[in-house]
């Protein structure tokens, strides 16, 4: 099983935001955005900042998927 951030990217599209807009509003680095883009592990503080900036729940930005997906 692994983490997928597809929900985050869909949410950004729905809100007409770019990744750089998210980085600025959540006060996170471009490196963190890049890790999210590769579905890599990020610190929970980063996820909390994103949820606060987007005013959403953690389940709105990520999900656990099977490795085969």
PDB file with SEQRES, HELIX, SHEET and CRYST1 records, atoms N, CA, C and O in Angstrom:
SEQRES   1 A   69  UNK UNK UNK UNK UNK UNK UNK UNK UNK UNK UNK UNK UNK          
SEQRES   2 A   69  UNK UNK UNK UNK UNK UNK UNK UNK UNK UNK UNK UNK UNK          
SEQRES   3 A   69  UNK UNK UNK UNK UNK UNK UNK UNK UNK UNK UNK UNK UNK          
SEQRES   4 A   69  UNK UNK UNK UNK UNK UNK UNK UNK UNK UNK UNK UNK UNK          
SEQRES   5 A   69  UNK UNK UNK UNK UNK UNK UNK UNK UNK UNK UNK UNK UNK          
SEQRES   6 A   69  UNK UNK UNK UNK                                              
HELIX    1 AA1 UNK A    6  UNK A   14  1                                   9    
HELIX    2 AA2 UNK A   19  UNK A   26  1                                   8    
HELIX    3 AA3 UNK A   30  UNK A   37  1                                   8    
HELIX    4 AA4 UNK A   44  UNK A   54  1                                  11    
HELIX    5 AA5 UNK A   58  UNK A   60  5                                   3    
SHEET    1 AA1 2 UNK A   2  UNK A   4  0                                        
SHEET    2 AA1 2 UNK A  63  UNK A  65 -1                                        
CRYST1    1.000    1.000    1.000  90.00  90.00  90.00 P 1           1          
ATOM      1  N   UNK A   1       0.842  -1.178   0.000  1.00  0.00           N  
ATOM      2  CA  UNK A   1       0.000   0.000   0.000  1.00  0.00           C  
ATOM      3  C   UNK A   1       0.890   1.245   0.000  1.00  0.00           C  
ATOM      4  O   UNK A   1       2.011   1.230   0.508  1.00  0.00           O  
ATOM      5  N   UNK A   2       0.363   2.308  -0.578  1.00  0.00           N  
ATOM      6  CA  UNK A   2       1.116   3.555  -0.643  1.00  0.00           C  
ATOM      7  C   UNK A   2       0.155   4.737  -0.565  1.00  0.00           C  
ATOM      8  O   UNK A   2      -1.064   4.583  -0.633  1.00  0.00           O  
ATOM      9  N   UNK A   3       0.740   5.910  -0.421  1.00  0.00           N  
ATOM     10  CA  UNK A   3      -0.023   7.155  -0.330  1.00  0.00           C  
ATOM     11  C   UNK A   3      -0.169   7.762  -1.722  1.00  0.00           C  
ATOM     12  O   UNK A   3       0.769   7.746  -2.519  1.00  0.00           O  
ATOM     13  N   UNK A   4      -1.342   8.290  -2.001  1.00  0.00           N  
ATOM     14  CA  UNK A   4      -1.577   9.005  -3.248  1.00  0.00           C  
ATOM     15  C   UNK A   4      -2.113  10.395  -2.919  1.00  0.00           C  
ATOM     16  O   UNK A   4      -2.984  10.555  -2.063  1.00  0.00           O  
ATOM     17  N   UNK A   5      -1.579  11.389  -3.610  1.00  0.00           N  
ATOM     18  CA  UNK A   5      -2.021  12.774  -3.424  1.00  0.00           C  
ATOM     19  C   UNK A   5      -2.855  13.263  -4.607  1.00  0.00           C  
ATOM     20  O   UNK A   5      -2.958  14.469  -4.830  1.00  0.00           O  
ATOM     21  N   UNK A   6      -3.447  12.346  -5.362  1.00  0.00           N  
ATOM     22  CA  UNK A   6      -4.286  12.728  -6.508  1.00  0.00           C  
ATOM     23  C   UNK A   6      -5.434  13.633  -6.074  1.00  0.00           C  
ATOM     24  O   UNK A   6      -5.835  14.537  -6.806  1.00  0.00           O  
ATOM     25  N   UNK A   7      -5.956  13.383  -4.884  1.00  0.00           N  
ATOM     26  CA  UNK A   7      -7.054  14.218  -4.380  1.00  0.00           C  
ATOM     27  C   UNK A   7      -6.612  15.676  -4.215  1.00  0.00           C  
ATOM     28  O   UNK A   7      -7.385  16.599  -4.473  1.00  0.00           O  
ATOM     29  N   UNK A   8      -5.373  15.869  -3.787  1.00  0.00           N  
ATOM     30  CA  UNK A   8      -4.847  17.229  -3.628  1.00  0.00           C  
ATOM     31  C   UNK A   8      -4.792  17.931  -4.970  1.00  0.00           C  
ATOM     32  O   UNK A   8      -5.213  19.083  -5.081  1.00  0.00           O  
ATOM     33  N   UNK A   9      -4.277  17.254  -5.998  1.00  0.00           N  
ATOM     34  CA  UNK A   9      -4.147  17.892  -7.307  1.00  0.00           C  
ATOM     35  C   UNK A   9      -5.518  18.182  -7.907  1.00  0.00           C  
ATOM     36  O   UNK A   9      -5.698  19.199  -8.577  1.00  0.00           O  
ATOM     37  N   UNK A  10      -6.482  17.299  -7.672  1.00  0.00           N  
ATOM     38  CA  UNK A  10      -7.852  17.551  -8.151  1.00  0.00           C  
ATOM     39  C   UNK A  10      -8.445  18.760  -7.436  1.00  0.00           C  
ATOM     40  O   UNK A  10      -9.102  19.599  -8.052  1.00  0.00           O  
ATOM     41  N   UNK A  11      -8.206  18.837  -6.132  1.00  0.00           N  
ATOM     42  CA  UNK A  11      -8.707  19.970  -5.348  1.00  0.00           C  
ATOM     43  C   UNK A  11      -8.115  21.289  -5.854  1.00  0.00           C  
ATOM     44  O   UNK A  11      -8.820  22.294  -5.942  1.00  0.00           O  
ATOM     45  N   UNK A  12      -6.839  21.283  -6.181  1.00  0.00           N  
ATOM     46  CA  UNK A  12      -6.214  22.494  -6.716  1.00  0.00           C  
ATOM     47  C   UNK A  12      -6.838  22.884  -8.052  1.00  0.00           C  
ATOM     48  O   UNK A  12      -7.081  24.065  -8.303  1.00  0.00           O  
ATOM     49  N   UNK A  13      -7.097  21.905  -8.905  1.00  0.00           N  
ATOM     50  CA  UNK A  13      -7.737  22.182 -10.193  1.00  0.00           C  
ATOM     51  C   UNK A  13      -9.126  22.767  -9.969  1.00  0.00           C  
ATOM     52  O   UNK A  13      -9.500  23.753 -10.603  1.00  0.00           O  
ATOM     53  N   UNK A  14      -9.890  22.155  -9.063  1.00  0.00           N  
ATOM     54  CA  UNK A  14     -11.243  22.639  -8.783  1.00  0.00           C  
ATOM     55  C   UNK A  14     -11.239  24.074  -8.257  1.00  0.00           C  
ATOM     56  O   UNK A  14     -12.165  24.840  -8.525  1.00  0.00           O  
ATOM     57  N   UNK A  15     -10.199  24.434  -7.512  1.00  0.00           N  
ATOM     58  CA  UNK A  15     -10.103  25.783  -6.949  1.00  0.00           C  
ATOM     59  C   UNK A  15      -9.304  26.733  -7.846  1.00  0.00           C  
ATOM     60  O   UNK A  15      -9.032  27.875  -7.478  1.00  0.00           O  
ATOM     61  N   UNK A  16      -8.940  26.239  -9.017  1.00  0.00           N  
ATOM     62  CA  UNK A  16      -8.172  27.033  -9.983  1.00  0.00           C  
ATOM     63  C   UNK A  16      -6.895  27.594  -9.367  1.00  0.00           C  
ATOM     64  O   UNK A  16      -6.569  28.769  -9.535  1.00  0.00           O  
ATOM     65  N   UNK A  17      -6.182  26.730  -8.652  1.00  0.00           N  
ATOM     66  CA  UNK A  17      -4.912  27.095  -8.025  1.00  0.00           C  
ATOM     67  C   UNK A  17      -3.780  26.348  -8.711  1.00  0.00           C  
ATOM     68  O   UNK A  17      -3.962  25.245  -9.226  1.00  0.00           O  
ATOM     69  N   UNK A  18      -2.626  26.964  -8.705  1.00  0.00           N  
ATOM     70  CA  UNK A  18      -1.428  26.309  -9.209  1.00  0.00           C  
ATOM     71  C   UNK A  18      -0.603  25.820  -8.018  1.00  0.00           C  
ATOM     72  O   UNK A  18      -0.819  26.245  -6.883  1.00  0.00           O  
ATOM     73  N   UNK A  19       0.330  24.936  -8.288  1.00  0.00           N  
ATOM     74  CA  UNK A  19       1.175  24.402  -7.211  1.00  0.00           C  
ATOM     75  C   UNK A  19       1.933  25.518  -6.506  1.00  0.00           C  
ATOM     76  O   UNK A  19       2.106  25.479  -5.288  1.00  0.00           O  
ATOM     77  N   UNK A  20       2.387  26.515  -7.267  1.00  0.00           N  
ATOM     78  CA  UNK A  20       3.123  27.624  -6.636  1.00  0.00           C  
ATOM     79  C   UNK A  20       2.206  28.433  -5.719  1.00  0.00           C  
ATOM     80  O   UNK A  20       2.657  28.960  -4.703  1.00  0.00           O  
ATOM     81  N   UNK A  21       0.910  28.536  -6.075  1.00  0.00           N  
ATOM     82  CA  UNK A  21      -0.052  29.229  -5.213  1.00  0.00           C  
ATOM     83  C   UNK A  21      -0.207  28.482  -3.887  1.00  0.00           C  
ATOM     84  O   UNK A  21      -0.273  29.091  -2.819  1.00  0.00           O  
ATOM     85  N   UNK A  22      -0.262  27.165  -3.978  1.00  0.00           N  
ATOM     86  CA  UNK A  22      -0.361  26.346  -2.768  1.00  0.00           C  
ATOM     87  C   UNK A  22       0.878  26.531  -1.905  1.00  0.00           C  
ATOM     88  O   UNK A  22       0.769  26.708  -0.692  1.00  0.00           O  
ATOM     89  N   UNK A  23       2.045  26.492  -2.515  1.00  0.00           N  
ATOM     90  CA  UNK A  23       3.292  26.656  -1.758  1.00  0.00           C  
ATOM     91  C   UNK A  23       3.313  27.991  -1.024  1.00  0.00           C  
ATOM     92  O   UNK A  23       3.726  28.061   0.134  1.00  0.00           O  
ATOM     93  N   UNK A  24       2.871  29.041  -1.692  1.00  0.00           N  
ATOM     94  CA  UNK A  24       2.858  30.366  -1.074  1.00  0.00           C  
ATOM     95  C   UNK A  24       1.833  30.462   0.051  1.00  0.00           C  
ATOM     96  O   UNK A  24       2.141  30.976   1.126  1.00  0.00           O  
ATOM     97  N   UNK A  25       0.618  29.975  -0.186  1.00  0.00           N  
ATOM     98  CA  UNK A  25      -0.427  30.106   0.828  1.00  0.00           C  
ATOM     99  C   UNK A  25      -0.205  29.192   2.033  1.00  0.00           C  
ATOM    100  O   UNK A  25      -0.601  29.528   3.149  1.00  0.00           O  
ATOM    101  N   UNK A  26       0.424  28.041   1.811  1.00  0.00           N  
ATOM    102  CA  UNK A  26       0.679  27.100   2.909  1.00  0.00           C  
ATOM    103  C   UNK A  26       2.056  27.312   3.537  1.00  0.00           C  
ATOM    104  O   UNK A  26       2.381  26.690   4.549  1.00  0.00           O  
ATOM    105  N   UNK A  27       2.862  28.188   2.938  1.00  0.00           N  
ATOM    106  CA  UNK A  27       4.221  28.459   3.425  1.00  0.00           C  
ATOM    107  C   UNK A  27       5.055  27.180   3.471  1.00  0.00           C  
ATOM    108  O   UNK A  27       5.671  26.851   4.485  1.00  0.00           O  
ATOM    109  N   UNK A  28       5.056  26.467   2.339  1.00  0.00           N  
ATOM    110  CA  UNK A  28       5.878  25.266   2.210  1.00  0.00           C  
ATOM    111  C   UNK A  28       6.813  25.428   1.010  1.00  0.00           C  
ATOM    112  O   UNK A  28       6.575  26.255   0.130  1.00  0.00           O  
ATOM    113  N   UNK A  29       7.853  24.642   0.990  1.00  0.00           N  
ATOM    114  CA  UNK A  29       8.878  24.788  -0.048  1.00  0.00           C  
ATOM    115  C   UNK A  29       8.492  24.099  -1.351  1.00  0.00           C  
ATOM    116  O   UNK A  29       7.607  23.245  -1.392  1.00  0.00           O  
ATOM    117  N   UNK A  30       9.176  24.495  -2.397  1.00  0.00           N  
ATOM    118  CA  UNK A  30       8.991  23.853  -3.699  1.00  0.00           C  
ATOM    119  C   UNK A  30       9.429  22.389  -3.633  1.00  0.00           C  
ATOM    120  O   UNK A  30       8.885  21.541  -4.340  1.00  0.00           O  
ATOM    121  N   UNK A  31      10.407  22.102  -2.789  1.00  0.00           N  
ATOM    122  CA  UNK A  31      10.861  20.714  -2.619  1.00  0.00           C  
ATOM    123  C   UNK A  31       9.748  19.843  -2.044  1.00  0.00           C  
ATOM    124  O   UNK A  31       9.601  18.684  -2.433  1.00  0.00           O  
ATOM    125  N   UNK A  32       8.973  20.394  -1.128  1.00  0.00           N  
ATOM    126  CA  UNK A  32       7.850  19.641  -0.559  1.00  0.00           C  
ATOM    127  C   UNK A  32       6.775  19.395  -1.614  1.00  0.00           C  
ATOM    128  O   UNK A  32       6.195  18.311  -1.673  1.00  0.00           O  
ATOM    129  N   UNK A  33       6.514  20.389  -2.438  1.00  0.00           N  
ATOM    130  CA  UNK A  33       5.547  20.230  -3.532  1.00  0.00           C  
ATOM    131  C   UNK A  33       6.026  19.143  -4.484  1.00  0.00           C  
ATOM    132  O   UNK A  33       5.230  18.335  -4.962  1.00  0.00           O  
ATOM    133  N   UNK A  34       7.333  19.124  -4.761  1.00  0.00           N  
ATOM    134  CA  UNK A  34       7.899  18.108  -5.654  1.00  0.00           C  
ATOM    135  C   UNK A  34       7.742  16.706  -5.061  1.00  0.00           C  
ATOM    136  O   UNK A  34       7.418  15.760  -5.778  1.00  0.00           O  
ATOM    137  N   UNK A  35       7.972  16.573  -3.758  1.00  0.00           N  
ATOM    138  CA  UNK A  35       7.788  15.273  -3.095  1.00  0.00           C  
ATOM    139  C   UNK A  35       6.337  14.819  -3.195  1.00  0.00           C  
ATOM    140  O   UNK A  35       6.063  13.647  -3.454  1.00  0.00           O  
ATOM    141  N   UNK A  36       5.412  15.747  -2.988  1.00  0.00           N  
ATOM    142  CA  UNK A  36       3.992  15.416  -3.100  1.00  0.00           C  
ATOM    143  C   UNK A  36       3.665  14.960  -4.517  1.00  0.00           C  
ATOM    144  O   UNK A  36       2.876  14.036  -4.715  1.00  0.00           O  
ATOM    145  N   UNK A  37       4.272  15.609  -5.492  1.00  0.00           N  
ATOM    146  CA  UNK A  37       4.047  15.263  -6.891  1.00  0.00           C  
ATOM    147  C   UNK A  37       4.522  13.862  -7.242  1.00  0.00           C  
ATOM    148  O   UNK A  37       4.003  13.228  -8.161  1.00  0.00           O  
ATOM    149  N   UNK A  38       5.521  13.385  -6.495  1.00  0.00           N  
ATOM    150  CA  UNK A  38       6.045  12.034  -6.716  1.00  0.00           C  
ATOM    151  C   UNK A  38       5.447  11.022  -5.738  1.00  0.00           C  
ATOM    152  O   UNK A  38       5.907   9.883  -5.660  1.00  0.00           O  
ATOM    153  N   UNK A  39       4.420  11.441  -4.992  1.00  0.00           N  
ATOM    154  CA  UNK A  39       3.767  10.600  -3.977  1.00  0.00           C  
ATOM    155  C   UNK A  39       4.761  10.066  -2.952  1.00  0.00           C  
ATOM    156  O   UNK A  39       4.634   8.933  -2.486  1.00  0.00           O  
ATOM    157  N   UNK A  40       5.744  10.880  -2.606  1.00  0.00           N  
ATOM    158  CA  UNK A  40       6.726  10.500  -1.603  1.00  0.00           C  
ATOM    159  C   UNK A  40       6.241  10.920  -0.217  1.00  0.00           C  
ATOM    160  O   UNK A  40       5.302  11.705  -0.085  1.00  0.00           O  
ATOM    161  N   UNK A  41       6.890  10.389   0.800  1.00  0.00           N  
ATOM    162  CA  UNK A  41       6.539  10.739   2.164  1.00  0.00           C  
ATOM    163  C   UNK A  41       6.924  12.186   2.460  1.00  0.00           C  
ATOM    164  O   UNK A  41       7.998  12.652   2.077  1.00  0.00           O  
ATOM    165  N   UNK A  42       6.034  12.878   3.142  1.00  0.00           N  
ATOM    166  CA  UNK A  42       6.312  14.237   3.614  1.00  0.00           C  
ATOM    167  C   UNK A  42       5.941  14.303   5.086  1.00  0.00           C  
ATOM    168  O   UNK A  42       5.153  13.498   5.581  1.00  0.00           O  
ATOM    169  N   UNK A  43       6.508  15.255   5.759  1.00  0.00           N  
ATOM    170  CA  UNK A  43       6.258  15.460   7.172  1.00  0.00           C  
ATOM    171  C   UNK A  43       4.781  15.793   7.405  1.00  0.00           C  
ATOM    172  O   UNK A  43       4.156  16.455   6.577  1.00  0.00           O  
ATOM    173  N   UNK A  44       4.235  15.341   8.512  1.00  0.00           N  
ATOM    174  CA  UNK A  44       2.830  15.639   8.805  1.00  0.00           C  
ATOM    175  C   UNK A  44       2.606  17.130   9.012  1.00  0.00           C  
ATOM    176  O   UNK A  44       1.492  17.615   8.814  1.00  0.00           O  
ATOM    177  N   UNK A  45       3.641  17.869   9.408  1.00  0.00           N  
ATOM    178  CA  UNK A  45       3.507  19.328   9.529  1.00  0.00           C  
ATOM    179  C   UNK A  45       3.186  19.956   8.181  1.00  0.00           C  
ATOM    180  O   UNK A  45       2.416  20.914   8.106  1.00  0.00           O  
ATOM    181  N   UNK A  46       3.770  19.420   7.117  1.00  0.00           N  
ATOM    182  CA  UNK A  46       3.508  19.914   5.760  1.00  0.00           C  
ATOM    183  C   UNK A  46       2.041  19.669   5.409  1.00  0.00           C  
ATOM    184  O   UNK A  46       1.364  20.555   4.887  1.00  0.00           O  
ATOM    185  N   UNK A  47       1.559  18.466   5.699  1.00  0.00           N  
ATOM    186  CA  UNK A  47       0.168  18.124   5.400  1.00  0.00           C  
ATOM    187  C   UNK A  47      -0.793  19.005   6.189  1.00  0.00           C  
ATOM    188  O   UNK A  47      -1.827  19.426   5.670  1.00  0.00           O  
ATOM    189  N   UNK A  48      -0.449  19.280   7.438  1.00  0.00           N  
ATOM    190  CA  UNK A  48      -1.280  20.153   8.274  1.00  0.00           C  
ATOM    191  C   UNK A  48      -1.325  21.565   7.705  1.00  0.00           C  
ATOM    192  O   UNK A  48      -2.389  22.183   7.677  1.00  0.00           O  
ATOM    193  N   UNK A  49      -0.192  22.084   7.255  1.00  0.00           N  
ATOM    194  CA  UNK A  49      -0.154  23.425   6.666  1.00  0.00           C  
ATOM    195  C   UNK A  49      -1.022  23.492   5.408  1.00  0.00           C  
ATOM    196  O   UNK A  49      -1.716  24.482   5.177  1.00  0.00           O  
ATOM    197  N   UNK A  50      -0.976  22.427   4.597  1.00  0.00           N  
ATOM    198  CA  UNK A  50      -1.794  22.388   3.383  1.00  0.00           C  
ATOM    199  C   UNK A  50      -3.272  22.380   3.752  1.00  0.00           C  
ATOM    200  O   UNK A  50      -4.065  23.112   3.160  1.00  0.00           O  
ATOM    201  N   UNK A  51      -3.643  21.560   4.722  1.00  0.00           N  
ATOM    202  CA  UNK A  51      -5.049  21.501   5.144  1.00  0.00           C  
ATOM    203  C   UNK A  51      -5.527  22.842   5.695  1.00  0.00           C  
ATOM    204  O   UNK A  51      -6.656  23.256   5.433  1.00  0.00           O  
ATOM    205  N   UNK A  52      -4.682  23.509   6.446  1.00  0.00           N  
ATOM    206  CA  UNK A  52      -5.053  24.823   6.980  1.00  0.00           C  
ATOM    207  C   UNK A  52      -5.208  25.841   5.859  1.00  0.00           C  
ATOM    208  O   UNK A  52      -6.150  26.633   5.867  1.00  0.00           O  
ATOM    209  N   UNK A  53      -4.305  25.828   4.911  1.00  0.00           N  
ATOM    210  CA  UNK A  53      -4.356  26.792   3.810  1.00  0.00           C  
ATOM    211  C   UNK A  53      -5.576  26.566   2.924  1.00  0.00           C  
ATOM    212  O   UNK A  53      -6.191  27.520   2.448  1.00  0.00           O  
ATOM    213  N   UNK A  54      -5.922  25.300   2.705  1.00  0.00           N  
ATOM    214  CA  UNK A  54      -7.053  24.975   1.835  1.00  0.00           C  
ATOM    215  C   UNK A  54      -8.373  24.837   2.603  1.00  0.00           C  
ATOM    216  O   UNK A  54      -9.436  24.661   2.007  1.00  0.00           O  
ATOM    217  N   UNK A  55      -8.284  24.919   3.939  1.00  0.00           N  
ATOM    218  CA  UNK A  55      -9.460  24.766   4.808  1.00  0.00           C  
ATOM    219  C   UNK A  55     -10.189  23.457   4.491  1.00  0.00           C  
ATOM    220  O   UNK A  55     -11.378  23.434   4.174  1.00  0.00           O  
ATOM    221  N   UNK A  56      -9.420  22.372   4.591  1.00  0.00           N  
ATOM    222  CA  UNK A  56      -9.974  21.051   4.296  1.00  0.00           C  
ATOM    223  C   UNK A  56      -9.447  20.033   5.287  1.00  0.00           C  
ATOM    224  O   UNK A  56      -8.629  20.360   6.147  1.00  0.00           O  
ATOM    225  N   UNK A  57      -9.909  18.810   5.169  1.00  0.00           N  
ATOM    226  CA  UNK A  57      -9.496  17.703   6.023  1.00  0.00           C  
ATOM    227  C   UNK A  57      -8.391  16.917   5.327  1.00  0.00           C  
ATOM    228  O   UNK A  57      -8.238  16.997   4.108  1.00  0.00           O  
ATOM    229  N   UNK A  58      -7.635  16.172   6.089  1.00  0.00           N  
ATOM    230  CA  UNK A  58      -6.543  15.373   5.527  1.00  0.00           C  
ATOM    231  C   UNK A  58      -7.051  14.381   4.478  1.00  0.00           C  
ATOM    232  O   UNK A  58      -6.359  14.100   3.500  1.00  0.00           O  
ATOM    233  N   UNK A  59      -8.243  13.859   4.681  1.00  0.00           N  
ATOM    234  CA  UNK A  59      -8.801  12.897   3.719  1.00  0.00           C  
ATOM    235  C   UNK A  59      -9.200  13.561   2.403  1.00  0.00           C  
ATOM    236  O   UNK A  59      -9.472  12.873   1.418  1.00  0.00           O  
ATOM    237  N   UNK A  60      -9.237  14.882   2.382  1.00  0.00           N  
ATOM    238  CA  UNK A  60      -9.545  15.614   1.150  1.00  0.00           C  
ATOM    239  C   UNK A  60      -8.331  15.755   0.237  1.00  0.00           C  
ATOM    240  O   UNK A  60      -8.471  16.089  -0.940  1.00  0.00           O  
ATOM    241  N   UNK A  61      -7.127  15.496   0.784  1.00  0.00           N  
ATOM    242  CA  UNK A  61      -5.918  15.702  -0.018  1.00  0.00           C  
ATOM    243  C   UNK A  61      -5.109  14.440  -0.261  1.00  0.00           C  
ATOM    244  O   UNK A  61      -4.216  14.441  -1.108  1.00  0.00           O  
ATOM    245  N   UNK A  62      -5.398  13.364   0.458  1.00  0.00           N  
ATOM    246  CA  UNK A  62      -4.614  12.151   0.290  1.00  0.00           C  
ATOM    247  C   UNK A  62      -5.454  10.911   0.542  1.00  0.00           C  
ATOM    248  O   UNK A  62      -6.511  10.972   1.170  1.00  0.00           O  
ATOM    249  N   UNK A  63      -4.956   9.773   0.034  1.00  0.00           N  
ATOM    250  CA  UNK A  63      -5.615   8.493   0.279  1.00  0.00           C  
ATOM    251  C   UNK A  63      -4.581   7.381   0.204  1.00  0.00           C  
ATOM    252  O   UNK A  63      -3.502   7.556  -0.363  1.00  0.00           O  
ATOM    253  N   UNK A  64      -4.915   6.260   0.770  1.00  0.00           N  
ATOM    254  CA  UNK A  64      -4.065   5.081   0.712  1.00  0.00           C  
ATOM    255  C   UNK A  64      -4.578   4.201  -0.407  1.00  0.00           C  
ATOM    256  O   UNK A  64      -5.768   3.895  -0.471  1.00  0.00           O  
ATOM    257  N   UNK A  65      -3.675   3.790  -1.293  1.00  0.00           N  
ATOM    258  CA  UNK A  65      -4.056   2.954  -2.442  1.00  0.00           C  
ATOM    259  C   UNK A  65      -3.175   1.708  -2.455  1.00  0.00           C  
ATOM    260  O   UNK A  65      -2.110   1.672  -1.840  1.00  0.00           O  
ATOM    261  N   UNK A  66      -3.645   0.691  -3.170  1.00  0.00           N  
ATOM    262  CA  UNK A  66      -2.847  -0.520  -3.350  1.00  0.00           C  
ATOM    263  C   UNK A  66      -1.672  -0.224  -4.266  1.00  0.00           C  
ATOM    264  O   UNK A  66      -1.753   0.669  -5.111  1.00  0.00           O  
ATOM    265  N   UNK A  67      -0.597  -0.954  -4.110  1.00  0.00           N  
ATOM    266  CA  UNK A  67       0.604  -0.762  -4.943  1.00  0.00           C  
ATOM    267  C   UNK A  67       0.330  -1.014  -6.410  1.00  0.00           C  
ATOM    268  O   UNK A  67       1.043  -0.491  -7.266  1.00  0.00           O  
ATOM    269  N   UNK A  68      -0.680  -1.797  -6.719  1.00  0.00           N  
ATOM    270  CA  UNK A  68      -0.959  -2.152  -8.110  1.00  0.00           C  
ATOM    271  C   UNK A  68      -1.638  -1.044  -8.878  1.00  0.00           C  
ATOM    272  O   UNK A  68      -1.708  -1.105 -10.105  1.00  0.00           O  
ATOM    273  N   UNK A  69      -2.151  -0.012  -8.182  1.00  0.00           N  
ATOM    274  CA  UNK A  69      -2.868   1.077  -8.869  1.00  0.00           C  
ATOM    275  C   UNK A  69      -1.903   2.069  -9.454  1.00  0.00           C  
ATOM    276  O   UNK A  69      -2.323   3.051 -10.067  1.00  0.00           O  
TER     277      UNK A  69                                                      
END                                                                             
